[in-house]
Amino acid sequence: MTTTVEQREVVATAREWVEREVYPVASDYEHADEFPAPLVEDMKALGLFGVTIPERYGGLGLDLLTYVLIQIELSRGWMSLSGVLNTHFISAWMIETHGTEEQRELYLPRMATGELRFAYSMTEPHAGSDVQSIRTRAVREGDEFVITGQKMWATNGLRAGAIMLLAVTDPDAEPRHKGMTAFIVEKEPEVEEQPGLRIPGKLSKLGYKGVETTELLFDGFRTPRASVLGGDSGIAARAVGIATRAFEEAIRYAQQRETFGKPIAQHQAVQLKLAQMATKIEAARLLTLQAAERKSAGDRADLEAGMAKLFATETAQEVALEAMRIHGGYGYSPEFVVERIYRDAPLLILGEGSNEIQQLLIARRLLERYPV
Ligand SMILES: Cc1cc2nc3c(=O)[nH]c(=O)nc-3n(C[C@H](O)[C@H](O)[C@H](O)COP(=O)(O)OP(=O)(O)OC[C@H]3O[C@@H](n4cnc5c(N)ncnc54)[C@H](O)[C@@H]3O)c2cc1C
């Protein structure tokens, strides 16, 4: 994997910050389900909200590979921090790639500093994998669109100042606006009730706490016509990050905990687990970095990204369980980090494209690649 000095420096800075500032407090925030405002301020100061935003818009102008390496480090500390960043990253990428120059100039500089944070909302109560069946409608009225519908599972939904929102546009609208449209919807951050939009508190979750995930109830919300907008290695990177941390915790514990007169790391059954865990994590890491590198080089990488997501997230789930088993009964206690990782890991296999859907997409690409 080839990285530049600048990439290595940014990733090393993130790593040091995570170990110094995040390790000591992550479990407390997570158990209290509290938003880590001081950590997010640090992330802004470190420039993490603008890692991939071009320098001309105030970002660091680095590539997807660097973003992936940073996501691994953040997730080693606490997966929720990578969640604070990821909806923002996807939205910035969409604006840079599909936005007008006016939209890029309007949003990217504020996004690069983290002053304006983005949520990303496709999912509805009845429509997750089946995105085509969303019902939220945007109806054109003069120079505005009027949005009505119920969105579900919007991470950063309350605190974000803007939402990248997917809606069905008015069938009577001009052809350009028919069908499915992405809108850049600006809203008041941290306000539960505003004209046309209600955010009724945060949803309860098994893990992935601290960062809020919300419903968004649109009822006649008005957004300017100009807000119509003209990516997936992130989740694999999260998986590599949490699996790495689970392994590090397990191998340390295995050398400290003694049974039958020796550290459990000296028992062969535990050694077999450690060898399997480390090997799978290494494979997941390489798949993830390879996909990010291809994409950064401008090559098509959907097959590689899909494989990385599938393998890395299944690995994270397995490694989280094995790390917990190595901790014995203590793995079930909130005093040990592996308990948190065990609750965070399942989200990765079902979120951002479930692994069942992921396999269907991989198979579709394979069938294209090997035509008879
Ligand atoms: C904590 C959390 C945060 C989230 N954050 C966001 C966010 O910020 N923005 C956002 O838009 N969404 C978000 N989501 C939603 C997430 O992306 C969806 O939950 C996910 O896409 C799955 O959709 P679903 O829950 O409706 O499951 P369903 O689509 O109902 O799937 C249920 C099961 O059926 C399987 N299945 C469905 N269709 C097929 C098929 N054709 N073939 C085989 N199997 C199939 C699935 O794999 C799954 O096992 C979040 C979810 C969670 C839990």
The ligand as a MOL file (V3000), in Angstrom:
LIG
                    3D

  0  0  0     0  0            999 V3000
M  V30 BEGIN CTAB
M  V30 COUNTS 53 58 0 0 0
M  V30 BEGIN ATOM
M  V30 1 C -28.0610 2.5100 13.9440 0
M  V30 2 C -28.4840 2.7210 12.5310 0
M  V30 3 C -28.0770 3.8530 11.8540 0
M  V30 4 C -28.5160 4.0840 10.5480 0
M  V30 5 N -28.1730 5.2670 9.9230 0
M  V30 6 C -28.7320 5.5550 8.7150 0
M  V30 7 C -28.5130 6.8440 8.0970 0
M  V30 8 O -27.7740 7.6870 8.6120 0
M  V30 9 N -29.1590 7.1160 6.9380 0
M  V30 10 C -29.9910 6.2110 6.3210 0
M  V30 11 O -30.5510 6.5260 5.2520 0
M  V30 12 N -30.2000 4.9780 6.8660 0
M  V30 13 C -29.5900 4.6340 8.0400 0
M  V30 14 N -29.8180 3.3990 8.6120 0
M  V30 15 C -30.6910 2.4450 7.9300 0
M  V30 16 C -29.9450 1.2440 7.3460 0
M  V30 17 O -29.1890 1.6420 6.2330 0
M  V30 18 C -31.0140 0.1820 7.0330 0
M  V30 19 O -31.4710 -0.3320 8.2720 0
M  V30 20 C -30.4740 -0.9230 6.1580 0
M  V30 21 O -30.3040 -0.4330 4.8550 0
M  V30 22 C -31.4370 -2.1440 6.0900 0
M  V30 23 O -32.7400 -1.7570 5.8070 0
M  V30 24 P -33.9540 -2.2850 6.7140 0
M  V30 25 O -33.5920 -2.0820 8.1390 0
M  V30 26 O -35.2130 -1.6400 6.2300 0
M  V30 27 O -34.0010 -3.8450 6.4400 0
M  V30 28 P -34.8170 -4.5780 5.2680 0
M  V30 29 O -34.5250 -3.9320 3.9620 0
M  V30 30 O -36.2460 -4.6910 5.6870 0
M  V30 31 O -34.1540 -6.0150 5.3030 0
M  V30 32 C -34.4890 -7.0100 6.2890 0
M  V30 33 C -33.7360 -8.2970 5.9670 0
M  V30 34 O -34.1170 -8.7850 4.6730 0
M  V30 35 C -32.9740 -8.9370 3.8520 0
M  V30 36 N -33.3380 -8.6030 2.4650 0
M  V30 37 C -34.0430 -7.5270 2.0200 0
M  V30 38 N -34.1740 -7.5640 0.6980 0
M  V30 39 C -33.5200 -8.6860 0.2740 0
M  V30 40 C -33.2980 -9.2890 -1.0100 0
M  V30 41 N -33.7170 -8.7060 -2.1410 0
M  V30 42 N -32.6060 -10.4430 -1.0510 0
M  V30 43 C -32.1270 -11.0340 0.0600 0
M  V30 44 N -32.3000 -10.4950 1.3120 0
M  V30 45 C -32.9920 -9.3470 1.3960 0
M  V30 46 C -31.9360 -7.9780 4.4110 0
M  V30 47 O -30.6130 -8.3860 4.0840 0
M  V30 48 C -32.1990 -8.0800 5.9050 0
M  V30 49 O -31.5590 -9.2440 6.4130 0
M  V30 50 C -29.3400 3.1310 9.9100 0
M  V30 51 C -29.7120 1.9520 10.5910 0
M  V30 52 C -29.3050 1.7520 11.8810 0
M  V30 53 C -29.7550 0.4910 12.5940 0
M  V30 END ATOM
M  V30 BEGIN BOND
M  V30 1 1 1 2
M  V30 2 1 2 3
M  V30 3 2 2 52
M  V30 4 2 3 4
M  V30 5 1 4 5
M  V30 6 1 4 50
M  V30 7 2 5 6
M  V30 8 1 6 7
M  V30 9 1 6 13
M  V30 10 2 7 8
M  V30 11 1 7 9
M  V30 12 1 9 10
M  V30 13 2 10 11
M  V30 14 1 10 12
M  V30 15 2 12 13
M  V30 16 1 13 14
M  V30 17 1 14 15
M  V30 18 1 14 50
M  V30 19 1 15 16
M  V30 20 1 16 17
M  V30 21 1 16 18
M  V30 22 1 18 19
M  V30 23 1 18 20
M  V30 24 1 20 21
M  V30 25 1 20 22
M  V30 26 1 22 23
M  V30 27 1 23 24
M  V30 28 2 24 25
M  V30 29 1 24 26
M  V30 30 1 24 27
M  V30 31 1 27 28
M  V30 32 2 28 29
M  V30 33 1 28 30
M  V30 34 1 28 31
M  V30 35 1 31 32
M  V30 36 1 32 33
M  V30 37 1 33 34
M  V30 38 1 33 48
M  V30 39 1 34 35
M  V30 40 1 35 36
M  V30 41 1 35 46
M  V30 42 1 36 37
M  V30 43 1 36 45
M  V30 44 2 37 38
M  V30 45 1 38 39
M  V30 46 1 39 40
M  V30 47 2 39 45
M  V30 48 1 40 41
M  V30 49 2 40 42
M  V30 50 1 42 43
M  V30 51 2 43 44
M  V30 52 1 44 45
M  V30 53 1 46 47
M  V30 54 1 46 48
M  V30 55 1 48 49
M  V30 56 2 50 51
M  V30 57 1 51 52
M  V30 58 1 52 53
M  V30 END BOND
M  V30 END CTAB
M  END
